[in-house]
Amino acid sequence: MILVYVEIEAGAVAEVSLEAVTFARDLSTAGNGVPIDAVVTGPVPEGTAAELASIRAWLEDQDANPDWPAHVRAVLEDLQQRLAPEGDRGL
């Protein structure tokens, strides 16, 4: 597994974090699909949840594995819960 530290600065992902994600993606590709996880710190930019939802269909088409679309849906639903304001998390 590759773990990437992603920092939010001034409402956007820091440039060095974008570079780290790109590097992780290249390493993953070279390693035959090594999984990538990220630790994100800083305030969540406004509209992040909506942006994730908008790319769902594209993400679901990125792998031929028949289980991939269900995995994408599960991950995005989990992220949606994590990004929701505390009162909306259903906890």
C-alpha positions as CSV (number, residue, x, y, z in Angstrom):
1,M,0.0,0.0,0.0
2,I,1.1,3.6,-0.7
3,L,0.1,6.2,1.8
4,V,-0.1,9.8,0.7
5,Y,-0.3,12.8,3.0
6,V,-2.5,15.5,1.5
7,E,-2.7,18.9,3.0
8,I,-5.4,21.5,2.4
9,E,-4.3,25.1,2.3
10,A,-6.5,28.1,1.7
11,G,-9.4,25.9,0.6
12,A,-7.4,23.9,-2.0
13,V,-5.1,20.9,-2.1
14,A,-1.5,22.1,-1.6
15,E,0.6,21.9,-4.8
16,V,3.2,19.6,-3.1
17,S,0.3,17.3,-2.2
18,L,-0.9,17.1,-5.8
19,E,2.6,16.2,-6.8
20,A,2.7,13.5,-4.1
21,V,-0.6,12.0,-5.4
22,T,0.7,12.0,-9.0
23,F,3.9,10.3,-7.8
24,A,1.8,7.7,-5.9
25,R,-0.3,7.0,-8.9
26,D,2.8,6.4,-11.0
27,L,4.3,4.1,-8.3
28,S,1.0,2.2,-8.2
29,T,0.9,1.8,-11.9
30,A,4.5,0.6,-12.0
31,G,3.7,-1.8,-9.1
32,N,0.8,-3.5,-10.9
33,G,-1.9,-1.5,-9.1
34,V,-0.6,-1.2,-5.5
35,P,-3.4,0.3,-3.5
36,I,-3.2,4.0,-2.6
37,D,-4.6,5.6,0.6
38,A,-4.5,9.2,1.6
39,V,-4.5,11.1,4.9
40,V,-6.0,14.5,4.3
41,T,-5.5,17.3,6.8
42,G,-7.0,20.8,6.9
43,P,-10.5,22.1,6.4
44,V,-12.6,20.4,3.7
45,P,-13.2,22.9,0.8
46,E,-16.8,23.9,0.1
47,G,-18.3,21.7,-2.6
48,T,-15.9,18.7,-2.2
49,A,-18.8,16.2,-1.6
50,A,-20.6,17.5,-4.7
51,E,-17.5,17.2,-6.8
52,L,-16.9,13.6,-5.7
53,A,-20.5,12.7,-6.6
54,S,-20.1,14.3,-10.0
55,I,-17.2,12.0,-10.9
56,R,-18.8,8.8,-9.7
57,A,-19.8,7.5,-13.2
58,W,-16.3,8.2,-14.6
59,L,-14.7,6.4,-11.7
60,E,-17.0,3.4,-12.1
61,D,-15.8,3.0,-15.7
62,Q,-12.0,3.0,-14.9
63,D,-11.6,-0.7,-14.2
64,A,-12.9,-3.9,-15.9
65,N,-13.3,-5.8,-12.7
66,P,-17.0,-6.5,-12.2
67,D,-16.7,-5.6,-8.5
68,W,-15.2,-2.2,-9.2
69,P,-18.4,-0.1,-9.6
70,A,-19.8,-1.4,-6.2
71,H,-16.4,-0.6,-4.6
72,V,-16.5,3.0,-6.0
73,R,-20.0,3.5,-4.7
74,A,-19.1,2.2,-1.3
75,V,-16.0,4.4,-1.0
76,L,-17.9,7.5,-2.2
77,E,-20.8,6.9,0.2
78,D,-18.3,6.6,3.0
79,L,-16.5,9.8,2.0
80,Q,-19.9,11.6,1.7
81,Q,-20.6,10.6,5.3
82,R,-17.1,11.7,6.5
83,L,-17.4,15.0,4.7
84,A,-20.9,15.8,6.0
85,P,-21.2,18.4,8.8
86,E,-21.2,16.6,12.2
87,G,-25.0,17.1,12.7
88,D,-25.7,15.4,9.3
89,R,-23.6,12.2,9.8
90,G,-26.4,10.2,11.3
91,L,-24.2,9.2,14.3
